[in-house]
């Protein structure tokens, strides 16, 4: 069976996007909930490289950066230098769950390389839309191989919308948008969801909506009121997004793990965290299976 492709994205930072990406990757690969672990690849498209640090560990990520085996070097080699390279050769086993969990790591240079790609292609009279198309075509070509090598592929994207994020969203079976159910976090939610209500790379395919997951949920009147409004919006006839049943509760333990600089190769959640992320991962796979994008040429 071809891999399910999932992007985790949001215009706003601080909503738990990378924590969610890594936790779901660990849940898929570890068979959380008693199931069999499935072969999972996390592609880190965020220049902060937090997902890479958490899954690879400091030493292995440093080695990847020093040996030019990070995703920014892949894009630079393929687009700027015209080399015949493959993302599959950039993937490396995670420090934990190394039989089933793999990472195509990022580095802080990704932001510089993305700007370099835009300059390089604009000098060849390509506009921004064409830059996005070049990146999208490159990823799509690589996904033909990756789909057969993995069961799940997760793109952890940077905050906002970039050429790389746009490409990942177009190629995904499912776009997950984590958000905190408060007023500030939801200011740009509708606008962002409209921007990613995409039709993949096929203009004839039906419009598909991103799926919002409520994160850091508190039992306060404000959070519960906002959550109710979000669920009503997700069920309306004019909805711009759908919502997961699973909610991620506000948890000091999850926040502590996600901010711990001593994390080296794994996010070690407690039993409650493992259970909730396993439920989210199972629900995500079910949705992705229903909304699966057929590979080009299939």
DOZA-210067 format. One record per residue (C-alpha): x, y, z; residue number from 1. Coordinates in steps of 0.02 Angstrom, whole numbers. Layout:
<lummis>
<lummi <X,Y,Z>,NUM>,
...
</lummis>
This chain:
<lummis>
<lummi <0,0,0>,1>,
<lummi <66,173,-44>,2>,
<lummi <115,284,102>,3>,
<lummi <-8,408,176>,4>,
<lummi <62,584,165>,5>,
<lummi <23,707,305>,6>,
<lummi <75,889,323>,7>,
<lummi <69,979,491>,8>,
<lummi <57,1166,462>,9>,
<lummi <0,1332,531>,10>,
<lummi <37,1514,493>,11>,
<lummi <59,1548,679>,12>,
<lummi <203,1486,785>,13>,
<lummi <186,1424,963>,14>,
<lummi <34,1313,933>,15>,
<lummi <126,1147,955>,16>,
<lummi <150,1105,772>,17>,
<lummi <320,1020,786>,18>,
<lummi <276,934,950>,19>,
<lummi <124,862,862>,20>,
<lummi <226,807,710>,21>,
<lummi <356,717,815>,22>,
<lummi <229,640,935>,23>,
<lummi <126,571,790>,24>,
<lummi <283,505,704>,25>,
<lummi <331,414,864>,26>,
<lummi <153,348,881>,27>,
<lummi <151,280,703>,28>,
<lummi <325,203,714>,29>,
<lummi <304,133,889>,30>,
<lummi <135,53,863>,31>,
<lummi <59,157,1002>,32>,
<lummi <-105,86,1063>,33>,
<lummi <-46,-94,1045>,34>,
<lummi <-37,-101,855>,35>,
<lummi <109,-143,743>,36>,
<lummi <232,-2,714>,37>,
<lummi <233,60,535>,38>,
<lummi <381,127,438>,39>,
<lummi <373,316,456>,40>,
<lummi <474,458,378>,41>,
<lummi <471,634,448>,42>,
<lummi <531,765,323>,43>,
<lummi <582,922,418>,44>,
<lummi <543,1078,315>,45>,
<lummi <568,1199,460>,46>,
<lummi <732,1294,473>,47>,
<lummi <717,1289,663>,48>,
<lummi <754,1101,645>,49>,
<lummi <674,1060,813>,50>,
<lummi <597,899,747>,51>,
<lummi <767,846,680>,52>,
<lummi <850,883,847>,53>,
<lummi <719,787,945>,54>,
<lummi <723,633,833>,55>,
<lummi <907,627,780>,56>,
<lummi <987,689,939>,57>,
<lummi <1120,825,946>,58>,
<lummi <1268,721,887>,59>,
<lummi <1182,642,737>,60>,
<lummi <1102,805,681>,61>,
<lummi <1271,893,693>,62>,
<lummi <1347,755,588>,63>,
<lummi <1208,773,458>,64>,
<lummi <1235,961,446>,65>,
<lummi <1424,946,433>,66>,
<lummi <1410,812,297>,67>,
<lummi <1280,912,196>,68>,
<lummi <1147,779,224>,69>,
<lummi <1006,897,271>,70>,
<lummi <852,940,169>,71>,
<lummi <917,1114,125>,72>,
<lummi <1068,1034,40>,73>,
<lummi <951,919,-56>,74>,
<lummi <854,1066,-129>,75>,
<lummi <1013,1163,-166>,76>,
<lummi <1095,1015,-253>,77>,
<lummi <939,974,-355>,78>,
<lummi <887,1150,-409>,79>,
<lummi <1041,1260,-406>,80>,
<lummi <1175,1133,-451>,81>,
<lummi <1064,1020,-557>,82>,
<lummi <1122,860,-474>,83>,
<lummi <1025,697,-486>,84>,
<lummi <986,675,-301>,85>,
<lummi <848,587,-203>,86>,
<lummi <768,626,-34>,87>,
<lummi <779,439,3>,88>,
<lummi <967,458,18>,89>,
<lummi <946,599,145>,90>,
<lummi <837,495,263>,91>,
<lummi <923,425,418>,92>,
<lummi <859,318,562>,93>,
<lummi <796,411,714>,94>,
<lummi <891,385,875>,95>,
<lummi <743,294,952>,96>,
<lummi <630,171,858>,97>,
<lummi <768,163,727>,98>,
<lummi <692,11,639>,99>,
<lummi <532,102,594>,100>,
<lummi <562,290,615>,101>,
<lummi <668,391,494>,102>,
<lummi <707,576,473>,103>,
<lummi <756,686,326>,104>,
<lummi <832,820,439>,105>,
<lummi <833,1007,419>,106>,
<lummi <956,1142,471>,107>,
<lummi <953,1330,503>,108>,
<lummi <1023,1352,327>,109>,
<lummi <855,1302,252>,110>,
<lummi <791,1480,261>,111>,
<lummi <946,1542,167>,112>,
<lummi <931,1405,36>,113>,
<lummi <747,1442,5>,114>,
<lummi <792,1624,-28>,115>,
<lummi <934,1564,-140>,116>,
<lummi <813,1458,-242>,117>,
<lummi <698,1608,-268>,118>,
<lummi <843,1718,-325>,119>,
<lummi <915,1581,-436>,120>,
<lummi <748,1547,-523>,121>,
<lummi <696,1730,-534>,122>,
<lummi <856,1767,-630>,123>,
<lummi <792,1639,-753>,124>,
<lummi <630,1738,-767>,125>,
<lummi <528,1624,-654>,126>,
<lummi <395,1704,-545>,127>,
<lummi <351,1647,-368>,128>,
<lummi <215,1529,-430>,129>,
<lummi <342,1444,-542>,130>,
<lummi <464,1430,-397>,131>,
<lummi <329,1338,-300>,132>,
<lummi <298,1228,-451>,133>,
<lummi <483,1182,-466>,134>,
<lummi <489,1132,-282>,135>,
<lummi <322,1041,-295>,136>,
<lummi <376,943,-449>,137>,
<lummi <539,896,-364>,138>,
<lummi <451,832,-209>,139>,
<lummi <318,743,-312>,140>,
<lummi <452,653,-412>,141>,
<lummi <536,596,-252>,142>,
<lummi <372,542,-173>,143>,
<lummi <348,411,-309>,144>,
<lummi <492,316,-230>,145>,
<lummi <458,363,-49>,146>,
<lummi <276,308,-57>,147>,
<lummi <333,130,-89>,148>,
<lummi <469,134,44>,149>,
<lummi <365,199,191>,150>,
<lummi <192,178,265>,151>,
<lummi <175,357,328>,152>,
<lummi <266,517,274>,153>,
<lummi <248,673,382>,154>,
<lummi <300,847,325>,155>,
<lummi <338,960,474>,156>,
<lummi <324,1133,397>,157>,
<lummi <383,1305,452>,158>,
<lummi <259,1435,519>,159>,
<lummi <178,1532,378>,160>,
<lummi <169,1490,193>,161>,
<lummi <329,1465,94>,162>,
<lummi <367,1381,-73>,163>,
<lummi <415,1222,18>,164>,
<lummi <261,1225,128>,165>,
<lummi <148,1255,-22>,166>,
<lummi <226,1107,-111>,167>,
<lummi <204,993,40>,168>,
<lummi <21,1045,62>,169>,
<lummi <-20,1010,-121>,170>,
<lummi <54,835,-113>,171>,
<lummi <-24,783,53>,172>,
<lummi <-170,667,81>,173>,
<lummi <-207,762,242>,174>,
<lummi <-160,935,308>,175>,
<lummi <-168,949,497>,176>,
<lummi <-180,1124,571>,177>,
<lummi <-147,1126,759>,178>,
<lummi <-213,1276,853>,179>,
<lummi <-248,1330,1031>,180>,
<lummi <-433,1369,1060>,181>,
<lummi <-407,1548,1113>,182>,
<lummi <-443,1715,1030>,183>,
<lummi <-263,1760,985>,184>,
<lummi <-219,1591,911>,185>,
<lummi <-376,1591,805>,186>,
<lummi <-356,1765,732>,187>,
<lummi <-279,1699,571>,188>,
<lummi <-350,1523,573>,189>,
<lummi <-489,1549,447>,190>,
<lummi <-375,1645,328>,191>,
<lummi <-242,1510,338>,192>,
<lummi <-367,1370,309>,193>,
<lummi <-434,1461,157>,194>,
<lummi <-258,1475,89>,195>,
<lummi <-232,1287,102>,196>,
<lummi <-403,1233,39>,197>,
<lummi <-310,1163,-109>,198>,
<lummi <-352,1043,-249>,199>,
<lummi <-183,953,-250>,200>,
<lummi <-94,968,-418>,201>,
<lummi <-249,919,-515>,202>,
<lummi <-365,1067,-552>,203>,
<lummi <-506,944,-587>,204>,
<lummi <-500,861,-416>,205>,
<lummi <-628,907,-283>,206>,
<lummi <-588,1039,-154>,207>,
<lummi <-525,961,7>,208>,
<lummi <-516,1048,174>,209>,
<lummi <-379,1053,307>,210>,
<lummi <-415,968,472>,211>,
<lummi <-394,1070,631>,212>,
<lummi <-340,989,794>,213>,
<lummi <-370,1081,957>,214>,
<lummi <-208,1083,1057>,215>,
<lummi <-167,1137,1236>,216>,
<lummi <-352,1132,1278>,217>,
<lummi <-399,1200,1450>,218>,
<lummi <-564,1176,1542>,219>,
<lummi <-584,1365,1557>,220>,
<lummi <-741,1455,1499>,221>,
<lummi <-644,1548,1363>,222>,
<lummi <-563,1391,1290>,223>,
<lummi <-725,1293,1296>,224>,
<lummi <-822,1436,1216>,225>,
<lummi <-694,1453,1076>,226>,
<lummi <-690,1265,1051>,227>,
<lummi <-879,1261,1034>,228>,
<lummi <-872,1400,903>,229>,
<lummi <-735,1308,807>,230>,
<lummi <-834,1146,803>,231>,
<lummi <-990,1237,745>,232>,
<lummi <-889,1320,605>,233>,
<lummi <-819,1150,555>,234>,
<lummi <-994,1078,538>,235>,
<lummi <-1073,1223,444>,236>,
<lummi <-1119,1214,260>,237>,
<lummi <-991,1350,220>,238>,
<lummi <-850,1274,321>,239>,
<lummi <-669,1309,277>,240>,
<lummi <-600,1168,385>,241>,
<lummi <-647,1007,473>,242>,
<lummi <-601,959,651>,243>,
<lummi <-526,806,734>,244>,
<lummi <-629,723,870>,245>,
<lummi <-469,700,970>,246>,
<lummi <-415,849,1075>,247>,
<lummi <-243,873,1152>,248>,
<lummi <-266,931,1332>,249>,
<lummi <-161,1067,1411>,250>,
<lummi <-25,969,1499>,251>,
<lummi <123,1038,1598>,252>,
<lummi <213,874,1563>,253>,
<lummi <194,891,1373>,254>,
<lummi <251,1073,1382>,255>,
<lummi <400,1026,1490>,256>,
<lummi <455,889,1370>,257>,
<lummi <435,1001,1217>,258>,
<lummi <542,1139,1296>,259>,
<lummi <675,1026,1371>,260>,
<lummi <845,1062,1292>,261>,
<lummi <908,895,1359>,262>,
<lummi <789,794,1250>,263>,
<lummi <904,689,1142>,264>,
<lummi <821,573,1018>,265>,
<lummi <644,551,1085>,266>,
<lummi <500,645,1165>,267>,
<lummi <464,537,1318>,268>,
<lummi <281,570,1353>,269>,
<lummi <191,501,1505>,270>,
<lummi <50,374,1488>,271>,
<lummi <-82,509,1460>,272>,
<lummi <22,590,1323>,273>,
<lummi <57,425,1236>,274>,
<lummi <-128,381,1239>,275>,
<lummi <-191,546,1169>,276>,
<lummi <-61,553,1028>,277>,
<lummi <-98,371,985>,278>,
<lummi <-282,416,968>,279>,
<lummi <-239,566,859>,280>,
<lummi <-124,461,749>,281>,
<lummi <-259,328,724>,282>,
<lummi <-388,460,679>,283>,
<lummi <-265,544,559>,284>,
<lummi <-232,381,467>,285>,
<lummi <-418,350,449>,286>,
<lummi <-446,524,375>,287>,
<lummi <-293,512,261>,288>,
<lummi <-354,345,193>,289>,
<lummi <-521,424,146>,290>,
<lummi <-442,578,68>,291>,
<lummi <-291,495,-11>,292>,
<lummi <-212,582,-160>,293>,
<lummi <-176,462,-302>,294>,
<lummi <7,471,-356>,295>,
<lummi <40,547,-526>,296>,
<lummi <24,417,-661>,297>,
<lummi <-76,298,-551>,298>,
</lummis>
